[in-house]
Amino acid sequence: MASARLAVDIGGTFTDLALEHGARRTTAKVLTTPSAPEQGVMTGVRQILSTAGLQPSDIAILIHGTTLATNAIIERKGARTALLTTEGFRDVLAMGNESRYDQYDLNIVLPEPLVPRHLRLPVAERLDNEGRVLKPLDVAGLRAWVPHLRRAQVESIAVGFLHSFVNPVHERQARDVLAAEMPDVPVSISSDVSPEMREWERFSTTVANAYVQPLMASYLRRLAQELAAIGLEAPVFLMLSGGGLTTIETACRFPIRLVESGPAGGAIFSAEIARECGLDNVLSFDMGGTTAKICLIDDFQPQTARTFEVARVGRFRKGSGLPLRIPVIEMVEIGAGGGSIAHVDSLGRIGVGPESAGADPGPACYGRGGAKPAVTDANLSLGRYDAARFAGGTMPLQPAPALAALQAEIGDRLGLTAEMAGLGVIEMVDENMANAARVHAIESGKSYDGRCMIAFGGGGPVHACRVAEKIGIGRILVPSGAGVGSAIGFLRAPVGYEVVRSLYQRFRSFDLAAVNAVLAEMAAEAEAVVAEGSFGAPTGQTRIAYMRYVGQGHEIAVPLPARVLVAEDIAAIRAEYDRQYSRFFDRPVPGSDVEIMSYAVVVATVPARQAGTDAVLGAASATPVRHRAVRDTATGAVADWAIYDRADLAPGASLAGPAIIAEDETSTLVGPGWTAGINARGYIELRRG
């Protein structure tokens, strides 16, 4: 009987795979194939099955995460999309909420809408704020746009009408008309994709869903066919941005919920490591080939959010991207990965990213035609990578092209040697990541005092010590399988789904029956989606109300009992709002009524916590396999660093930096002044001082 579980994470540079069969784990890392991502996946699947000695029929479940949706939006490579909206509101996407992310920049650049104005088409219809029909949908006017849509070769359609989150009748009617007139063109309606108030965010999310839907649906169906062709017929689940899993069918309907699926797996991976090791407060640091992701985890739970921005035009600037109203694990993501390209700007400063060399052609040292220096080239120039062992020896690096690219693009312009140019690149990328971590902590109202960093991804353990020094962290954990941490995180994720609905209520006129009815309807919808993939596993339910004082502009989340509400609950929920408000803003506002804007219901399987097996710690020896000249980025000095093989280090082994602990998918740098030990679970634990 099939029992193995396989996870696949497509990144911008590498596709990572993790396979668990009983107590055994096998991992693999292959280059992503951007033009046809399923080819890289299939290469990795064949490779990992061969390594594990398994057949495709041995796989019981495949869990998949990808950045394809995000990249399509960032690179503007999605479908030609049209938006049908209420007459008079065609410019909502361009106007936004009229805020400026930089109040003093007279030449501010705002993100361009995904739909140009000539494809934002008005339709006569109108509902009031309670969902009553003021003007019926003009079906004849809607049909009159169909020839225009065909001439424009529209590939996907979004429908967003005013107040449809209260009453979806007109949007559903429009969807049915369009499906009859243009059956081959997918239609996304805002009352399904994001049934919440605030037109800009709702329309933007719906348009983004429509924009990536043909691409994602086509890819997922091609992947399913390729898997079936080799005899792998196990169910395929997709990682959602909020940390749950869902079926291919749901992912094809709502691909916008996949935008942060890869990083979400990394956050889950860190949360599970924190739980295993009893670490209440950690910083998750995931550095891959294209980006670095930083996430705060408290009490074994990643921070979550209801809003997300993609394709920001202002670095670290809130409000400079396209808004999405989807459940996400909250993190900061920057263009600082192994493939991030280094350059010298007009002021003579070294800059890194956000442009990436990706997998094709990749950094110069890949020998695939890349001529611009990337972070991997800089690391290689400093002696931090073993050129022959990179990616487990499957992809040896070439030092000569790396040095030539660093010299031509950085060194010659600044009067530096290639090696010193590499040092500048690494110090700059480390500072970029540290600065992003500082901003994230400040925006979250938290600090790094007493936190442990969990470092993973292909580049995380390489850069962890220096980044930790910059932000004041003195303890780092590098778990097993760190190089493919996000893929391992997929294997720990529950099957789950979140439904959000708007139902305006005030506590002074609270309609208990109406609230119970909408919560029951939401729970049934979420349970139906989860039932498709839970296979009878026990599920849990979380209910949340988004509330604010009357007259305020933004809500805070308040948990609700996961059952039918009774009259006595109303006062308790109101008191819980005051408590939550005081936690954020120090004290409540007496005498003010509170309004509930929307509700969320999350249904998810309850993951079985695997009891870890701790090895007996001993005074194990740590013997280096060789030494290599490495340049320290903090001082610029070159010295012989001891190189250890992680497979040779038993629990209890310890060593002092400077040193490098090498393994197939990554390397852990133990900087000067740091010590490393192998804990009872086989994880590398670094301590400073």
Helices and strands as residue ranges (DSSP letters): E 4-10, E 14-21, E 24-31, H 37-52, G 56-58, E 59-66, H 68-74, E 81-86, H 92-95, G 117-119, E 120-123, E 126-127, E 133-135, H 139-144, H 146-151, E 156-160, H 169-181, E 187-189, H 190-193, H 199-229, E 236-239, E 245-247, H 248-253, G 255-258, H 261-277, E 281-287, E 292-298, E 301-302, E 304-305, E 308-310, E 322-324, E 328-329, E 332-334, E 340-344, E 350-356, G 364-366, H 375-381, G 390-393, H 399-406, I 407-411, H 412-414, H 418-444, E 452-456, H 460-471, E 475-478, G 482-484, H 485-490, E 496-506, G 507-509, H 512-534, E 539-549, E 556-560, H 567-585, E 594-605, E 626-631, E 638-645, G 646-648, E 654-656, E 659-662, E 667-670, E 674-678, E 684-688
